[in-house]
Each structure stands twice: as C-alpha cells, then as structure tokens.
C-alpha cells in the first residue's frame, strides 16, 4: 500500500514545528530575563541598568568655575522596597552626599550619615537647601551647558549612571568653613550655607 502526502499536510507539519520552536525560544528568553532579578543579579553597572534601581528626574548641576558645586534632581523609586544611595562619583571631582540641617540656630551643610533613603513607591528631591550630591575640589570648571556623568552606589552594591547638564544658579550662595572639602577622616569642619531667594 502506498501512502501519499498532500502539500497541505506537509505545510501543516512545518507550521506546527515552527510554532513549537518559537515557543521554546520564548520560554528560554523568559528564563534569561528572570535571572536579572535583584536577588540573583551580580552588583555592577550592567546589573543596575537592567534593574533600573531608581529613575532620576530633571537632573542638573550648578555651574562653577572652581572649588565645590552640587548636583540636583528628583530620585524616583517605583519599586516595592526602600533603596538607599550610599555614594556618588563623577570624573571631575570627589563627591559626598550632603544635607542641610539646623545646628545651633544656623543652617549648616553636612555629610548625610546613613545615605539618602528613597522610600518604596516614592520620590526624594535633591535640591538647593536640602539633600544634594556635593562635588568637592573640582579639577576643571563646570560651565553652563556641560554634561556630566554620575554614578550612584546603593546600599546593596548596585550602581547606576545618569547624566546631568550644568546650568547657572544664583539662588543659594554657599560659604564654607575652612578645611571643608579636604578628605574626611572622622570629624571635620562643617560648612555653613546662607540661603538667599532665587533671582
């Protein structure tokens, strides 16, 4: 007995085989995607880029010719857990996380102990007169229009980069206590900041 196969039967088997192969590829891709979860991802720039630790809304840097300046913006945490920024870095200076606080009746700027916490499903403003990323001892001027790349480090070891453009800002005139900006070993002088209205 001779069996014949119609062209439609052959096409049907090919379509089923292709559909099965496509399903296996999709399952494999989904499996790869799940390996980027925070619990299994290795710390490092690539892991944080995939994880998207926080979003940075409206980032900017105060233009400055020398000395110190600061970076600002809004940190957005869309996740279900709090995240803590423990450090920041850029190529034009060393950096510290700073806050403004009342001390002995004066508004003073100081290093923020414990880092900057961004609560789950929340935002945290980095702004003049509040928490900010302080650039210490600039190695070159930061002019209006310059774009700087920053790397944030988080308490769990992840890192994340963002870019910010420099712009002129005269709303806060900083004056720093002598010795501020030197490498911090233990206690150091605390800078004072006199706030004036934005022009």
N, C-alpha and C positions, 0 to 999 in steps of 0.2 A: 504494500500500500504506500502510495506516495503522498506526502503532506506538502501542501503549498502554503506559502505565507503571503498575504496580501500586503501591498505597500503600506496600507493604513496600520496593520498590526505591527510592522517594523517601526513605524513612526511613533506609535503609542509606547512601545518598549523604550525607545530612545528618550521620549519625553519623561517617562517615569524615572529612568536612570538619571537624567539631568536634574529633575526635581529632588531626587534623593541626595545627589552630590551637593546641590545648593543648600539643602537643609543641614547637611553635615558641616559645610563651611560656615553657615550661620551659627550653629551651635559652638563650633570651635572659636569663632570670633567673639561670641558672648563670653565664653570661658576666659579668653585673654583679657577682655575688658574688666572682668571682676577681679583680676589679680592686682588692679591698681587701687584697691580699697585702702584706706589709711592704715588698717591693721596689718596688711601684708606688704605695702609699698616700702621700698628702701628710702631712707632720707636722702634728699638731694634735690637739685633744681628740677630735674625731669619729673620726679615724683610729685613735687608740689605743683608744677604746671598742669599735670594731668588731674591732680586732686582739686586744684583751684581753692586753696586754703581760704583766702578772702578775696573780695574784689576791692579795688581802690578807685573811688570815685573822685573826679576833679582834682588830681594830684598837681601840686605846683611847688616851686622853690622860690624863696625870696632871693632876688639878685643881690650880690655883694661883691665888692672888689677884693676884699681880704678878710682875714680873721674868721668869724663864725657866721653862719646863716642857718636856716631851718627849712624843712620840707613839711608840707601840709597836705591834707586831703581828707576823705572820709573812708574808713575801713568798713566794709560790708561783709557780715558773716551770715550767709544763707543756710548754714549747717545747723544740725540739732545739738551741737556741743560747743561750749565756750572754747575760744582759741586765745593764746597768749603770745604776743610779739615780744621776744626777748632781746632782739638785736636788729641793727640795720647797718648796711655798708654801702659805700659808693667809692668810685675811683678818685675823687677829688679831695677827700679828707677822711679822717676817722670820724666815727659817729657815736652818739649816745641817744638813748630815749629820755626825753625830758618832760617835766610837768611844771605848771605854775601853781604855787600854793602860798597861803598866808602864813607868815612866820614872824613873830614878834611885831605884829602890826604892819608888816611890809609884805608886798607881793614879791616873792622870790622864785627864781628858776632853779630847779634842782634835778638831779638824775632820778628817774622814776624807778623806785625799788619794786621788784617783782614783775616788771614788764607792763605792757599795755594789754589789758584783757578786753576782748571783743566778745560780748555775750552772744549766745546762740540766737539766731533769727533777729539780729540787732545790728546797729551801726555804732561806730565810735569816731567822733570828729577829732582830727588832728588840726589845730588851728592856733593862730596867734593868740596869746593869752591863756592857752590851755595846753594839753598834751601835744607834743610835736617831735619830729625827728631832727635832732641837732647835728649839724655839720660842724666839726671842730677843726681849726687850723687849716683853712683852705690852702691847697697847693697851687691854685690858679684862680683868677677871678671867675665868678659865675655871673655871666651877663644876661640881660633880658633876652629871651629867645633861645638860650642854650637848653638842650635837652640832656638831662642826667638820668642814668640808670641806677636804680637802687635795688638792693637785695634785702628782704626781710627774713629773719630767722625766727622760728616759732619754738615754743617750749618742747614740742615732740621731735625736734630735729629737722623738720621740713623747712625748706626755703622757697621763696617766691620773689620773682623780679617784677618791677614796674618802672615805667618811665615818667618823668615829670619835667615840665617846661618851666624855666625861670622867668619871673616877672618882677617888675619894680613894686615895692610895697612900702609905704611910709606910715602905716597905722600903728606900729609898735616900735618904739625907739629903745633898743636894748642897751643897757650899760652893764658891764660885767665886773665883778670883783677881781682884784689882782690874783693871778695864779690860776684863774679858771681856764680850762682848755688844755691844761697840761695832763699827761696821763694820770688817771685817778688810781691812787693806791690808798685804800682806806678812806678816811675823811679828807675832804678838800674844801676850798673856799666855795661859797655858794654865790652864784651871780644874782644880781638884782635886776629887775626889769621895771622900767617906768612906762606905764601904758599911756598913750595919747590917742585921742579919737582919730579914726581913719579919715584921711583927707579925701 
